[in-house]
Amino acid sequence: MTDPATPPAPSSRPRRWAGVLLWIGQAVLALVLVGAAFAKFGADPTATASFEAIGAGVLVRNLTGVTEIAAAVGLLVPLLAGAAAIGTTVLLTAAVAVEALRDGGAPVVPLVPLVLAVIVVIGRRASTVRLWRAVTGRARGTGTGRRAPR
């Protein structure tokens, strides 16, 4: 018989569901990015209008498409997911700004995936920290991160 004063053991179910929902969000965001990239590569009139409005040429449009493909791939790699979401957030923030400033722009279109990207950034904090530590060579709990004097 359990004591009513002791709280129940924490369940891993909410954490598991949060992880599943995060992966679903990442997959949806990756699909949106791939679709946007192919629209840019195919010179879709709606995709090219924003670039023409800011005076950017085909090169910038294609580089943006390549960036979107790279972000989509990064979102599906566990260690890179947080960093890819940060890059996607920067990319989509610029897209919202361009759409808001041009005549006939639709800033809501990139705003929806931007919100999803921010959720992924928050949800993948731990993978971003792991990636940062792997890149900088710092193991967990090894001091303040400052270099020792010579």
C-alpha positions in Angstrom: 0.0 0.0 0.0 1.4 3.4 -0.9 1.5 6.4 1.4 -0.9 9.1 0.2 1.6 11.8 1.4 4.4 10.7 -1.0 4.1 12.0 -4.5 4.0 9.5 -7.4 7.2 8.7 -9.2 7.8 11.0 -12.1 6.8 9.5 -15.4 8.9 9.6 -18.6 5.7 9.7 -20.7 5.4 13.5 -20.9 9.0 13.9 -21.9 8.7 11.1 -24.5 5.6 12.8 -26.0 7.4 16.1 -26.1 10.3 14.5 -27.9 8.0 12.9 -30.4 6.1 16.2 -31.0 9.5 18.0 -31.4 10.6 15.5 -34.1 7.3 15.9 -35.9 7.7 19.7 -35.8 11.3 19.3 -37.1 10.1 17.1 -40.0 7.3 19.5 -40.9 9.7 22.4 -40.8 12.2 20.5 -43.0 9.4 19.8 -45.5 8.5 23.4 -45.6 12.1 24.4 -46.2 12.6 21.9 -49.0 9.4 23.1 -50.6 10.5 26.7 -50.4 13.9 25.8 -51.8 12.5 24.0 -54.8 10.2 26.9 -55.5 13.3 29.1 -55.6 15.2 26.7 -57.8 12.2 26.5 -60.2 11.9 30.3 -60.4 8.3 30.2 -59.1 6.9 33.7 -59.5 5.8 34.0 -55.9 9.2 32.9 -54.7 11.1 35.3 -57.0 8.9 38.3 -56.2 10.5 38.9 -52.8 14.0 38.8 -54.3 13.1 41.1 -57.1 11.6 43.5 -54.6 14.8 43.9 -52.7 17.0 44.0 -55.8 18.5 40.5 -55.2 19.4 38.4 -58.3 19.3 34.8 -59.2 22.5 34.1 -57.3 21.0 35.2 -53.9 17.8 33.4 -54.6 19.7 30.1 -55.3 22.0 30.6 -52.3 18.9 31.0 -50.2 17.5 27.8 -51.6 20.8 25.9 -50.9 20.7 27.3 -47.3 17.1 26.1 -46.9 18.1 22.6 -48.1 21.1 22.5 -45.7 18.8 23.6 -42.8 16.3 20.9 -43.7 19.0 18.2 -43.6 20.4 19.7 -40.3 17.0 19.6 -38.7 16.8 15.8 -39.2 20.3 15.1 -37.7 20.0 14.8 -33.9 23.2 16.5 -33.0 22.7 19.3 -35.6 19.0 19.9 -35.0 19.4 22.8 -32.5 22.0 24.6 -34.5 20.0 24.1 -37.7 16.9 25.5 -36.0 18.9 28.6 -34.9 20.0 29.1 -38.5 16.4 28.6 -39.7 15.2 31.2 -37.2 17.7 33.7 -38.7 16.7 32.9 -42.2 13.0 33.1 -41.5 13.3 36.3 -39.5 14.9 37.9 -42.6 12.1 36.5 -44.7 9.4 38.0 -42.4 11.2 41.4 -42.6 11.4 41.3 -46.4 7.8 40.3 -46.7 6.7 43.0 -44.3 8.6 45.7 -46.1 7.6 45.0 -49.7 4.4 46.0 -51.3 1.9 43.2 -51.4 4.1 41.1 -49.1 2.7 38.4 -46.9 4.7 38.3 -43.6 2.4 35.7 -42.1 3.6 33.1 -44.6 7.2 32.9 -43.2 6.0 33.8 -39.7 4.3 30.4 -39.1 7.4 28.3 -39.8 9.4 30.9 -37.8 7.3 30.2 -34.7 7.9 26.5 -35.2 11.6 27.0 -35.6 11.8 29.0 -32.3 10.0 26.1 -30.6 12.6 23.7 -32.0 15.4 26.0 -30.8 14.0 25.9 -27.3 13.3 22.2 -27.4 16.8 21.3 -28.7 18.9 23.4 -26.3 20.6 20.3 -25.0 21.7 19.2 -28.5 23.0 22.7 -29.2 25.1 22.6 -26.0 26.4 19.2 -26.9 27.4 20.4 -30.4 29.1 23.5 -29.0 31.1 21.4 -26.5 32.1 18.9 -29.2 33.2 21.8 -31.5 35.1 23.7 -28.9 36.6 20.6 -27.2 35.1 21.4 -23.8 33.8 18.6 -21.8 31.0 19.0 -19.3 32.1 20.7 -16.1 35.7 21.5 -17.0 36.0 24.9 -15.5 34.8 28.3 -16.5 35.8 28.1 -20.2 38.6 30.6 -19.7 42.1 29.8 -20.9 44.7 29.2 -18.3 47.5 31.8 -18.2 50.8 30.9 -19.8 
